[in-house]
């Protein structure tokens, strides 16, 4: 189903796919599955780089909410018999600190139009329709491309051979696994930070239900499943990078956040720096030269005079 008001985005995605495919075709076979797989992976990475500021905004907002956790717990205890007042006080606390509880939705909302556009463009290719500015030559090239033996625009139910169904099924399984790992990574940190969060049980249920949504991708083209696997792997690496640089805040007896030293990054681990390399050696201490008294003659020591 095409949304006419998104035609401009369909055209933009199709144009970017054309440019990336042309670039890879200068060194690779334009009709090969490798060329088309690299095209989709590159498109995914470019899209994730564009929405990276939204990810940082989401994570910073989440971190502020974690730092406010003791104060939120105190408000919940104080107004446990008045939920309306409790919600008002909690929202006022978040607003005063610049934390947005809905900030976590920003990257997902930003990705959704791209996901719909990828689905629409790949469905047009599968239907042999050179739409959205694509040439017939590009459509034919995509239809001929085989990724591990399965056609790029094929779905699980449209595949004609058992081997193609197995390949697409494996990609769906990988998509389901990576979806679970991304949700688990986020939920585990949230539950560790706020163990008495009343939404903890719902988050845990969501963690185990989320992989089931990946099986809806059995109706998606193989190229779109590859896009989803790539974006999940990117999310895993991105969250690991942020969590390692921003450990969970610790609190003192008064509920104030205590600064924690971040873990060393990947490059620091690869370098395996020694303490001598991390800090410059202290300057050498100046040598103390002790002046030895000169030896006096015997006559001077005894006080006698020469005759």
LOLUM-261714 format. One line per field, with one value per residue: x, y, z of N, C-alpha, C in turn; residue number from 1. Coordinates in Angstrom, 3 decimals, padded with zeros to 6 digits, m for minus. Layout:
nu: c(X,...)
nv: c(Y,...)
nw: c(Z,...)
cau: c(X,...)
cav: c(Y,...)
caw: c(Z,...)
cu: c(X,...)
cv: c(Y,...)
cw: c(Z,...)
pos: c(NUM,...)
# end
This chain:
nu: c(000.851,000.689,001.479,000.376,001.186,003.732,005.261,007.384,009.366,009.679,010.730,013.115,014.500,014.725,016.357,018.726,019.425,019.943,022.216,024.120,024.264,025.269,027.797,029.059,028.934,030.975,033.188,032.315,030.259,027.286,024.917,025.184,024.592,026.195,026.807,024.281,023.644,025.627,024.805,022.318,023.148,024.893,023.103,021.528,023.392,024.041,021.561,021.307,023.436,022.519,020.383,021.695,022.123,019.557,019.562,021.550,020.269,018.103,019.433,020.715,018.543,017.417,019.436,019.320,016.847,017.461,019.243,017.483,016.047,016.080,014.738,012.304,011.327,011.003,008.944,006.915,006.481,005.632,003.266,001.657,m000.973,m002.329,m002.528,m002.830,m001.773,000.806,001.714,001.693,003.653,005.909,006.168,006.615,009.079,010.672,010.441,011.638,014.263,014.879,014.399,012.946,010.384,009.354,011.389,012.737,011.335,011.986,014.178,012.973,010.615,011.747,012.985,010.876,009.475,011.524,011.750,009.198,009.443,011.583,010.353,008.260,009.680,011.153,009.042,007.990,010.072,009.946,007.509,008.212,008.161,009.271,009.357,009.229,011.405,013.275,015.171,014.394,016.476,017.797,015.849,015.672,018.239,018.166,016.259,017.583,019.572,021.039,021.055,022.912,021.817,019.081,016.499,016.673,014.236,012.390,009.914,009.267,006.975,006.589,008.734,009.949,011.475,012.691,015.228,015.498,013.503,014.580,016.888,015.754,014.243,016.308,017.432,015.263,015.196,017.654,017.066,015.048,016.520,018.464,016.744,015.686,018.050,018.738,016.564,016.742,019.226,018.712,016.508,017.551,019.490,017.811,016.202,018.120,018.896,016.529,015.124,012.687,010.829,007.526,006.866,008.539,007.924,006.276,008.121,009.845,008.202,007.771,010.330,010.570,008.495,009.004,010.765,008.948,007.586,009.297,008.802,006.780,008.093,008.282,006.652,007.996,010.236,013.428,015.528,014.612,014.563,017.283,018.025,016.803,018.173,020.717,020.312,019.625,022.026,023.642,022.380,022.885,025.727,025.932,024.511,026.049,028.455,027.666,026.751,029.077,030.656,029.150,028.518,026.078,024.580,025.664,024.559,024.719,024.198,022.327,020.954,022.044,023.643,026.646,029.719,031.102,033.894,034.383,034.435,037.361,037.659,037.256,039.487,041.418,041.675,042.679,045.118,046.415,047.659,050.275,050.900,053.090,052.905,050.528,050.865,053.142,056.634,057.997,059.990,063.553,065.145,067.217,070.696,072.406,075.309,077.706,079.930,083.110,085.213,088.459,091.561,093.492,096.896,099.261,100.504,098.791,096.588,097.539,098.265,100.912,103.955,106.134,109.603)
nv: c(m001.198,002.075,005.317,008.293,010.818,010.418,010.125,011.732,010.987,008.289,008.600,009.912,007.951,005.944,007.287,007.625,004.954,004.355,005.968,004.908,002.274,002.660,003.624,001.391,m000.294,000.421,m000.997,m003.541,m006.324,m005.186,m006.614,m008.469,m010.206,m009.361,m006.706,m005.491,m006.124,m004.688,m002.162,m001.841,m002.114,000.066,002.173,001.882,002.445,005.101,006.310,005.797,007.290,009.845,010.112,010.001,012.214,012.306,009.929,010.444,012.493,011.085,009.228,010.937,012.157,009.891,009.271,011.466,010.961,008.643,009.679,011.154,009.265,008.524,010.761,010.596,008.201,008.997,010.865,009.154,007.637,009.634,010.589,008.327,007.711,009.409,009.407,011.115,013.577,012.645,011.949,014.506,015.836,014.278,014.676,017.422,017.451,016.111,017.904,020.180,019.331,018.928,016.471,014.077,011.859,010.629,010.647,008.386,007.435,008.839,008.013,005.679,006.626,008.267,006.380,004.929,006.086,005.738,002.979,002.251,003.407,001.952,m000.568,m000.041,000.692,m001.660,m003.440,m002.398,m002.991,m005.788,m006.134,m005.499,m002.787,000.193,002.621,005.788,007.208,005.281,003.424,001.083,m000.609,m000.631,m001.836,m004.364,m005.271,m005.473,m007.471,m009.643,m010.059,m012.151,m013.069,m015.036,m017.033,m016.485,m014.491,m010.909,m009.273,m011.132,m012.695,m014.770,m016.351,m016.048,m017.193,m019.647,m021.940,m024.426,m024.022,m021.253,m020.430,m021.385,m019.794,m017.198,m017.655,m018.066,m015.499,m014.144,m015.335,m014.409,m011.718,m011.721,m012.550,m010.478,m008.342,m009.066,m008.944,m006.226,m005.007,m006.302,m005.403,m002.718,m002.837,m004.348,m002.635,m000.554,m001.830,m002.549,m000.084,000.978,m000.925,m001.146,m000.161,000.323,m000.343,m002.320,m005.052,m005.031,m004.150,m006.310,m008.305,m007.215,m007.479,m010.178,m010.581,m008.982,m010.244,m011.819,m010.162,m009.910,m012.036,m011.256,m010.281,m012.262,m011.723,m009.744,m008.342,m009.851,m008.033,m005.984,m007.254,m007.657,m005.009,m004.494,m006.234,m005.125,m002.562,m003.305,m004.470,m002.234,m000.674,m002.236,m002.026,000.751,001.358,m000.101,001.286,003.798,003.117,002.107,004.350,005.992,005.099,003.590,005.878,006.395,006.875,009.059,009.176,011.187,011.076,012.266,012.327,010.556,011.128,008.852,007.112,006.620,003.573,002.273,002.961,001.201,001.659,002.319,m000.106,m001.692,m000.535,m001.125,000.354,001.146,002.028,003.737,004.851,006.213,008.342,011.064,010.634,011.625,014.643,014.367,014.360,016.958,016.381,016.173,017.622,016.980,018.927,018.090,018.657,020.088,018.399,019.254,020.298,018.624,020.337,022.491,021.270,020.634,023.065,023.951,025.768,026.149,025.840)
nw: c(000.000,m000.987,000.158,m000.890,m000.083,000.699,m001.518,m002.317,m000.530,m001.174,m003.719,m003.091,m001.574,m003.507,m005.323,m003.861,m003.520,m006.198,m006.701,m004.868,m005.761,m008.356,m007.718,m006.474,m008.630,m010.280,m009.571,m009.026,m010.103,m011.441,m011.283,m009.289,m006.180,m004.071,m004.699,m004.488,m001.846,m000.463,m001.244,000.072,002.738,002.964,002.513,004.809,006.846,006.245,006.728,009.507,010.477,009.929,011.728,014.089,015.904,017.076,018.468,020.408,021.784,022.794,024.521,026.323,027.524,028.692,030.491,032.221,033.351,034.762,036.638,038.086,039.378,042.253,043.362,042.052,043.106,045.720,045.430,044.598,046.878,048.589,047.455,047.155,047.553,045.968,042.848,040.634,041.515,042.014,039.405,038.244,039.765,039.192,036.401,036.412,037.679,035.771,033.604,034.682,034.851,032.242,031.061,028.901,028.897,026.641,024.867,023.981,021.857,019.625,017.752,016.692,015.533,013.593,011.962,010.902,008.578,006.644,006.621,005.622,003.114,001.990,001.879,000.045,m002.298,m002.829,m003.210,m005.546,m007.274,m007.188,m008.444,m010.967,m011.765,m012.870,m010.972,m009.184,m010.142,m010.801,m013.188,m015.853,m016.281,m013.782,m012.194,m013.393,m012.818,m010.015,m009.720,m010.723,m008.902,m006.492,m003.167,m001.281,m002.785,m002.855,m004.314,m004.347,m004.196,m003.255,m001.136,001.779,001.368,m001.322,m002.515,m004.741,m004.565,m002.274,m001.167,m001.358,000.408,002.770,003.027,003.256,005.563,007.426,007.500,008.592,011.125,012.139,012.161,014.110,016.375,016.673,017.116,019.614,021.164,021.062,022.362,024.833,025.748,026.292,028.098,030.229,031.325,032.127,034.052,035.922,036.849,037.901,039.883,041.268,039.580,038.505,035.936,035.216,034.941,032.689,030.812,030.805,029.763,027.232,026.244,025.686,023.946,021.761,019.783,018.407,016.701,014.620,012.978,011.368,009.270,007.427,005.353,004.118,001.616,000.856,000.718,002.386,004.855,005.199,005.495,007.984,009.725,009.558,010.677,013.262,014.189,014.079,016.047,018.333,018.563,018.814,021.173,023.001,022.851,023.886,026.476,027.630,027.751,029.334,032.246,034.503,036.737,040.129,043.506,046.354,049.963,050.179,047.849,045.643,042.447,041.869,040.345,037.956,036.746,033.298,031.354,029.651,026.155,022.953,021.310,023.174,024.500,022.438,021.983,024.322,026.410,028.630,032.119,032.069,029.542,029.685,031.471,031.559,032.256,035.445,035.887,036.084,039.264,040.554,040.914,043.992,044.938,047.143,049.028,049.836,052.571,052.207,052.829,055.579,056.290,058.502,060.261,060.390,061.507,064.065,064.984,065.171,064.337,061.538,061.818)
cau: c(000.000,001.493,000.924,000.703,001.868,005.136,005.907,008.657,010.344,009.952,011.625,014.430,015.147,015.076,017.481,019.926,019.766,020.544,023.572,025.010,024.451,026.173,029.156,029.600,029.002,032.227,034.216,031.696,029.214,026.073,023.802,025.518,023.981,027.110,026.635,023.012,023.721,026.408,023.977,021.331,023.877,025.389,021.933,021.147,024.391,023.865,020.360,021.561,024.314,021.689,019.547,022.541,021.825,018.347,019.968,022.234,019.253,017.357,020.246,020.944,017.289,017.298,020.402,018.780,015.778,018.112,019.789,016.356,015.320,015.797,013.732,011.027,010.884,010.542,007.628,005.943,006.145,004.929,001.917,001.214,m002.439,m002.886,m001.785,m002.853,m000.764,002.112,002.099,001.981,004.931,006.977,006.338,007.241,010.492,011.318,010.517,012.626,015.607,015.066,014.285,011.721,010.094,009.042,012.557,013.146,010.568,012.442,014.842,012.042,009.725,012.531,013.279,009.680,009.241,012.526,011.371,008.061,009.936,012.325,009.372,007.535,010.596,011.457,007.839,007.897,011.059,009.421,006.411,008.777,007.650,010.316,008.704,009.978,012.641,014.163,015.165,014.087,017.748,018.052,014.864,016.090,019.446,017.779,015.516,018.536,020.520,020.783,021.790,023.050,020.958,017.683,016.323,016.592,012.871,011.496,009.481,009.269,005.833,006.649,009.883,009.483,012.304,012.892,016.493,015.247,012.739,015.500,017.740,014.952,013.916,017.497,017.530,014.196,015.645,018.693,016.351,014.372,017.540,019.048,015.708,015.665,019.265,018.692,015.591,017.286,020.313,018.130,015.657,018.407,020.075,016.739,015.785,019.208,018.911,015.292,014.561,011.319,010.004,006.291,006.777,009.597,007.353,005.839,009.317,010.365,007.315,008.062,011.623,010.396,007.505,009.519,011.255,007.850,007.206,010.197,008.265,005.947,008.948,008.137,005.961,008.827,011.295,014.707,016.319,014.141,015.022,018.701,018.045,016.434,019.282,021.808,019.994,019.697,023.435,024.123,021.841,023.629,027.033,025.763,024.138,027.207,029.398,027.174,026.688,030.434,031.180,028.299,028.031,024.894,024.962,025.550,024.011,025.166,023.119,021.324,020.278,022.712,024.443,028.090,030.388,031.794,034.847,033.948,035.310,038.189,037.055,037.819,040.828,042.336,041.937,043.522,046.472,046.996,048.593,050.833,050.869,054.134,052.471,049.393,051.309,054.544,057.521,058.331,061.323,064.597,065.502,068.601,071.687,072.998,076.762,078.194,081.285,083.962,086.254,089.833,092.372,094.500,098.204,099.399,100.889,097.595,095.686,098.059,098.456,102.331,104.580,107.383,110.790)
cav: c(000.000,003.290,006.549,009.287,011.987,010.060,009.870,012.450,010.199,007.106,009.023,010.215,006.687,005.286,008.007,007.293,003.576,004.413,006.526,003.966,001.124,003.084,003.728,000.042,m000.957,000.774,m001.980,m004.852,m006.671,m004.485,m007.538,m009.466,m010.026,m008.605,m005.280,m005.028,m006.203,m003.528,m000.973,m001.739,m001.892,001.441,003.038,001.789,003.152,006.541,006.725,005.802,008.428,011.049,010.218,009.839,013.241,011.923,008.880,011.092,013.206,010.057,008.666,011.956,012.288,008.684,009.368,012.421,010.277,007.736,010.482,011.627,008.100,008.594,011.785,010.071,007.223,009.739,011.422,008.062,007.284,010.740,010.737,007.002,007.654,010.402,009.152,012.293,014.522,012.032,012.114,015.921,016.174,013.602,015.371,018.719,017.177,015.825,019.124,021.073,018.815,018.793,015.067,013.800,010.420,010.124,010.821,007.106,007.130,009.653,007.255,004.740,007.420,008.734,005.254,004.327,006.476,005.119,001.565,002.185,003.745,000.787,m001.603,000.343,000.642,m003.062,m004.055,m001.945,m003.774,m007.154,m006.094,m005.083,m001.438,001.225,003.811,006.663,007.643,004.163,002.990,m000.332,m001.335,m000.821,m002.806,m005.685,m005.648,m005.890,m008.742,m010.713,m010.198,m013.257,m012.987,m016.414,m017.897,m016.050,m013.203,m009.730,m008.804,m012.242,m012.914,m016.188,m017.046,m015.951,m017.965,m020.833,m023.092,m024.670,m023.405,m019.825,m020.271,m021.611,m018.605,m016.094,m018.016,m017.814,m014.052,m013.775,m015.771,m013.463,m010.477,m011.910,m012.600,m009.147,m007.514,m009.428,m008.478,m004.767,m004.681,m006.818,m004.525,m001.496,m003.150,m004.800,m001.447,000.187,m002.557,m002.485,001.253,001.212,m002.261,m001.077,000.521,m000.440,m000.770,m003.297,m006.305,m004.818,m004.095,m007.670,m009.004,m006.680,m007.999,m011.526,m010.562,m008.238,m011.068,m012.399,m009.227,m010.106,m013.059,m010.593,m010.004,m013.318,m011.098,m008.660,m008.750,m010.193,m006.805,m005.234,m007.991,m007.322,m003.648,m004.552,m006.872,m004.152,m001.494,m003.892,m004.595,m000.871,m000.264,m002.961,m001.398,002.134,001.358,m000.572,002.407,004.842,002.614,001.968,005.698,006.625,004.060,003.935,006.765,005.943,007.948,009.110,009.009,012.230,010.874,013.012,011.479,010.566,010.880,007.568,007.113,005.783,002.462,002.590,002.642,000.107,002.009,002.241,m001.522,m002.217,m000.007,m001.755,001.333,000.873,003.231,004.667,005.574,007.057,009.545,011.350,010.370,012.848,015.151,013.848,015.239,017.445,015.680,016.994,017.416,017.323,019.457,017.488,019.623,019.734,017.879,020.215,019.724,018.222,021.492,023.307,020.558,020.668,024.470,024.241,026.573,025.659,026.574)
caw: c(000.000,m001.106,000.700,m001.919,000.497,000.921,m002.809,m002.364,000.216,m001.988,m004.805,m002.504,m001.240,m004.774,m005.916,m003.082,m003.897,m007.539,m006.596,m004.182,m006.657,m009.435,m007.163,m006.316,m009.943,m010.950,m009.217,m008.866,m011.065,m011.004,m011.084,m008.269,m004.873,m003.226,m004.997,m003.936,m000.388,m000.022,m001.466,001.150,003.994,002.947,002.707,006.223,007.658,005.997,007.430,010.943,010.777,009.894,012.930,015.273,016.920,017.809,019.413,021.529,022.551,023.517,025.581,027.352,028.255,029.519,031.597,033.184,034.080,035.702,037.730,038.892,039.902,043.706,043.640,041.570,044.102,046.898,045.099,044.563,048.253,049.230,046.897,046.727,047.623,045.034,041.606,039.773,042.040,041.834,037.999,038.014,040.391,038.445,035.124,036.705,037.956,034.496,032.805,035.286,034.568,030.797,030.652,028.149,028.954,025.310,023.994,023.423,020.637,018.490,016.682,016.057,014.677,012.452,011.077,010.330,007.178,005.782,006.521,004.690,001.776,001.500,001.562,m001.172,m003.443,m003.121,m003.768,m006.940,m008.027,m007.312,m009.416,m012.259,m012.043,m012.713,m010.426,m008.271,m010.776,m011.118,m014.580,m016.050,m016.141,m012.355,m011.709,m013.877,m012.090,m008.669,m009.792,m011.009,m007.797,m005.568,m001.902,m000.796,m003.590,m002.828,m005.004,m003.487,m003.912,m002.921,000.241,002.143,000.791,m002.779,m003.012,m005.470,m004.251,m000.847,m000.751,m001.191,001.645,003.892,003.153,003.794,006.938,008.256,007.698,009.528,012.455,012.570,012.475,015.395,017.424,016.875,017.739,021.037,021.832,021.210,023.415,026.097,026.168,026.852,029.247,031.332,031.961,032.781,035.249,036.902,037.412,038.661,040.116,041.768,038.586,038.304,034.539,034.962,034.463,031.305,029.977,030.672,028.827,025.899,025.809,025.149,022.868,020.609,018.674,017.629,015.645,013.477,012.082,010.370,008.110,006.417,004.228,003.610,000.682,001.472,000.854,003.554,006.044,005.325,006.053,009.400,010.441,009.619,011.631,014.607,014.548,014.332,017.340,019.370,018.716,019.242,022.592,023.776,022.894,024.786,027.841,028.155,028.019,030.342,033.173,035.284,037.851,041.507,044.330,047.736,050.947,049.975,046.567,044.582,041.567,042.093,039.059,037.813,035.639,032.183,030.997,028.483,024.875,022.177,020.834,024.312,024.751,021.360,022.157,025.511,026.953,029.950,032.959,031.679,028.352,029.990,032.157,031.246,033.405,036.185,035.551,036.988,040.375,040.439,041.750,045.062,045.026,048.487,049.045,050.844,053.008,051.806,053.935,056.049,056.620,059.914,061.080,060.626,062.405,065.443,065.363,065.328,063.286,061.020,062.270)
cu: c(000.880,000.737,001.349,001.464,003.320,005.874,007.267,009.748,010.677,010.952,013.027,015.187,015.585,016.285,018.784,020.378,020.453,021.982,024.534,025.295,025.395,027.611,029.789,029.766,030.264,033.327,033.652,030.671,027.908,024.904,024.052,024.806,024.859,026.933,025.361,022.992,024.501,025.619,023.001,022.016,024.373,024.244,021.513,022.102,024.251,022.653,020.602,022.502,023.498,020.864,020.372,022.310,020.559,018.664,020.647,021.235,018.438,018.148,020.508,019.686,017.087,018.233,019.913,017.669,016.353,018.672,018.687,015.610,015.076,014.724,012.349,010.473,010.355,009.159,006.556,005.528,005.303,003.481,001.359,m000.308,m003.125,m002.107,m001.762,m001.809,000.636,002.600,002.441,003.344,006.098,007.232,006.975,008.732,011.255,011.487,011.554,014.053,015.884,015.041,012.933,011.436,009.793,010.223,013.018,012.437,011.131,013.155,013.904,011.127,010.473,012.813,012.047,009.400,010.253,012.191,010.218,008.528,010.721,011.380,008.676,008.427,010.899,010.229,007.631,008.880,010.538,008.291,006.878,008.225,008.764,009.711,009.687,011.339,013.612,014.041,014.820,015.341,018.058,017.103,015.256,017.317,019.096,017.059,016.452,019.466,020.085,021.675,021.768,022.041,019.496,017.559,016.118,015.149,011.915,011.127,009.455,008.153,005.838,007.800,009.389,010.267,012.518,014.159,016.314,014.477,013.648,016.375,016.958,014.571,015.080,017.664,016.452,014.597,016.718,018.058,015.665,015.371,018.110,018.027,015.643,016.870,019.256,017.732,016.134,018.379,019.777,017.335,016.493,019.023,019.006,016.312,016.864,019.248,017.696,014.613,013.122,010.403,008.724,006.116,007.789,009.034,006.881,007.025,009.892,009.519,007.585,009.357,011.471,009.365,008.075,010.065,010.139,007.411,008.088,009.642,007.231,006.761,008.976,007.415,006.782,009.819,012.606,015.568,015.915,014.552,016.502,018.875,017.777,017.536,020.433,021.534,019.991,021.140,024.041,023.649,022.575,024.980,026.935,025.421,025.299,028.227,028.945,027.181,028.077,031.045,030.378,027.737,026.795,025.302,024.765,025.153,024.581,023.963,022.001,020.581,020.873,023.606,025.926,028.773,031.184,032.709,034.385,034.958,036.166,037.514,037.791,039.243,041.847,042.676,042.862,044.965,047.207,048.057,049.037,050.780,051.931,053.726,051.352,049.816,052.771,055.405,057.864,059.731,062.358,064.948,066.954,069.528,072.300,074.481,077.231,079.655,082.073,085.033,087.646,090.657,093.454,095.824,098.288,099.719,099.675,096.640,096.165,098.292,099.915,102.826,105.848,108.551,111.609)
cv: c(001.239,004.467,007.684,010.473,011.700,009.774,010.556,011.661,008.912,007.443,009.292,008.934,005.957,005.960,007.693,005.869,003.558,004.905,005.531,002.761,001.463,003.163,002.353,m000.666,m000.614,m000.250,m003.397,m005.081,m006.026,m005.416,m008.562,m009.160,m009.228,m007.105,m004.741,m005.123,m005.015,m002.234,m000.772,m001.458,m000.451,002.428,003.050,002.586,004.662,007.076,006.797,006.935,009.721,011.216,010.026,010.945,012.928,010.841,009.501,011.830,012.235,009.550,009.681,012.172,011.093,008.751,010.353,011.790,009.302,008.503,010.995,010.493,008.173,009.618,011.332,009.057,007.912,010.340,010.327,007.631,008.374,010.830,009.386,006.859,008.648,010.310,010.363,013.313,013.966,012.219,013.561,016.310,015.533,014.305,016.740,018.542,016.913,017.093,020.090,020.652,018.667,017.369,014.841,012.303,009.807,010.240,009.541,006.751,007.836,008.842,006.296,005.480,007.892,007.610,004.747,004.781,005.862,003.643,001.392,002.454,002.587,m000.325,m001.295,000.238,m000.813,m003.796,m003.637,m002.713,m005.190,m007.222,m005.652,m003.723,m000.414,002.552,004.621,007.053,006.537,003.796,001.503,m001.179,m001.613,m001.872,m004.220,m006.186,m006.161,m007.230,m009.915,m010.999,m011.315,m013.089,m014.373,m017.323,m017.510,m014.694,m012.055,m009.307,m009.898,m012.234,m014.416,m016.946,m017.004,m016.754,m019.283,m022.090,m023.198,m023.995,m021.902,m019.567,m020.446,m020.380,m017.451,m016.379,m017.781,m016.324,m013.563,m014.164,m014.826,m012.130,m010.568,m011.887,m011.217,m008.177,m007.783,m008.854,m006.965,m004.355,m005.124,m005.901,m003.275,m001.777,m003.581,m003.619,m000.673,m000.496,m002.550,m001.128,001.508,m000.126,m002.240,m000.315,m000.290,m000.930,m001.865,m004.593,m006.186,m004.776,m005.485,m008.490,m008.545,m007.253,m009.374,m011.584,m009.941,m009.122,m011.653,m011.477,m009.401,m011.130,m012.482,m010.294,m011.157,m012.802,m009.984,m009.191,m008.995,m008.948,m005.993,m005.929,m007.715,m005.926,m003.695,m005.186,m005.874,m003.076,m002.027,m004.019,m003.226,m000.403,m000.942,m002.296,000.008,002.220,000.898,000.543,003.453,004.363,002.472,003.330,006.422,005.537,004.539,004.801,006.081,007.145,007.868,008.990,010.032,012.086,011.665,012.091,011.663,010.280,009.580,007.660,006.143,004.677,002.843,002.144,001.541,000.417,001.937,000.786,m002.108,m001.754,m000.702,m000.857,000.926,002.141,004.240,005.479,006.543,008.346,009.800,011.114,011.668,013.320,014.632,014.871,015.690,016.712,016.651,016.643,017.895,017.771,018.817,018.501,019.138,019.322,018.895,019.501,019.441,019.401,022.361,022.618,020.650,022.069,024.828,025.057,025.896,026.493,027.001)
cw: c(000.000,m000.514,m000.216,m001.340,000.837,m000.390,m002.911,m001.636,m000.527,m003.084,m004.275,m002.178,m002.500,m005.428,m005.185,m003.400,m005.257,m007.469,m005.958,m005.082,m007.800,m008.936,m007.017,m007.663,m010.703,m010.668,m009.078,m009.969,m010.624,m010.713,m009.971,m006.955,m003.930,m003.428,m004.357,m002.411,000.177,m000.205,m000.325,002.485,004.081,003.150,004.178,007.101,007.480,006.752,008.936,011.347,010.821,011.169,014.209,016.304,017.717,018.841,020.633,022.414,023.384,024.717,026.696,028.186,029.182,030.720,032.655,034.016,035.106,036.893,038.653,039.572,041.408,044.056,043.170,042.569,045.356,046.652,045.076,045.969,048.915,048.758,046.427,046.762,046.692,043.724,040.691,040.218,041.840,040.397,037.684,038.568,039.636,037.119,035.328,036.993,036.667,033.656,033.353,035.003,033.082,030.300,029.988,028.183,027.592,024.353,023.347,022.135,019.408,017.412,015.958,015.094,013.436,011.457,010.324,008.894,006.210,005.565,005.525,003.266,001.174,001.075,000.235,m002.402,m003.821,m003.666,m005.217,m007.815,m008.248,m008.338,m010.796,m012.698,m011.816,m012.247,m009.591,m008.835,m011.106,m012.591,m014.655,m015.891,m014.672,m011.775,m012.140,m013.121,m010.691,m008.689,m010.058,m009.836,m006.858,m004.336,m001.274,m001.506,m003.594,m003.515,m004.029,m003.193,m003.457,m001.452,000.519,001.437,m000.737,m003.361,m003.607,m005.131,m002.736,m000.347,m000.524,000.100,002.864,004.113,003.767,005.247,007.885,008.522,008.664,010.953,012.999,012.943,013.827,016.547,017.712,017.463,019.233,021.770,022.035,022.320,024.778,026.631,026.852,028.120,030.451,032.057,032.723,034.079,036.326,037.584,038.314,038.920,040.608,040.823,038.358,036.883,034.211,034.391,033.022,030.352,029.757,029.703,027.402,025.352,025.161,024.018,021.603,019.491,017.817,016.505,014.410,012.500,011.111,009.117,007.120,005.186,003.590,002.584,001.419,001.674,002.061,004.850,006.283,005.909,007.560,010.236,010.608,010.650,013.061,015.078,014.854,015.707,018.484,019.629,019.261,020.725,023.469,023.921,023.902,026.230,028.449,028.490,029.100,031.263,033.937,036.476,039.195,042.360,045.740,048.681,050.759,048.646,045.430,043.768,041.844,040.766,039.080,036.608,034.551,031.910,029.795,027.204,024.139,021.747,021.969,024.629,023.695,021.509,023.293,026.130,028.341,030.778,032.571,030.466,028.671,030.657,031.826,032.470,034.116,035.814,036.539,038.065,040.219,041.412,042.759,045.171,046.389,048.415,050.196,051.281,052.610,053.036,054.316,056.335,058.117,060.801,061.371,061.584,063.850,065.941,065.543,064.142,062.805,061.519,061.090)
pos: c(1,2,3,4,5,6,7,8,9,10,11,12,13,14,15,16,17,18,19,20,21,22,23,24,25,26,27,28,29,30,31,32,33,34,35,36,37,38,39,40,41,42,43,44,45,46,47,48,49,50,51,52,53,54,55,56,57,58,59,60,61,62,63,64,65,66,67,68,69,70,71,72,73,74,75,76,77,78,79,80,81,82,83,84,85,86,87,88,89,90,91,92,93,94,95,96,97,98,99,100,101,102,103,104,105,106,107,108,109,110,111,112,113,114,115,116,117,118,119,120,121,122,123,124,125,126,127,128,129,130,131,132,133,134,135,136,137,138,139,140,141,142,143,144,145,146,147,148,149,150,151,152,153,154,155,156,157,158,159,160,161,162,163,164,165,166,167,168,169,170,171,172,173,174,175,176,177,178,179,180,181,182,183,184,185,186,187,188,189,190,191,192,193,194,195,196,197,198,199,200,201,202,203,204,205,206,207,208,209,210,211,212,213,214,215,216,217,218,219,220,221,222,223,224,225,226,227,228,229,230,231,232,233,234,235,236,237,238,239,240,241,242,243,244,245,246,247,248,249,250,251,252,253,254,255,256,257,258,259,260,261,262,263,264,265,266,267,268,269,270,271,272,273,274,275,276,277,278,279,280,281,282,283,284,285,286,287,288,289,290,291,292,293,294,295,296,297,298,299,300,301,302,303,304,305,306,307)
# end
